[in-house]
Amino acid sequence: MNINLKHCTTKENKRPLENLQQLYLHDLSEFANDLQIDKSGKFENDDITHYFE
């Protein structure tokens, strides 16, 4: 299996990173009881917009 890492520097990369964050939180939820799912069915998390500033 080949894995390629891409440096994300633009807001166009925000959506894929948010999706990956949801997968990470799903896996983490097995061990962390404080993770909550919002009305849209997504895990509540911090906005990642500040990473692109």
Order of alpha helices (4+ residues) and beta strands (2+ residues): alpha
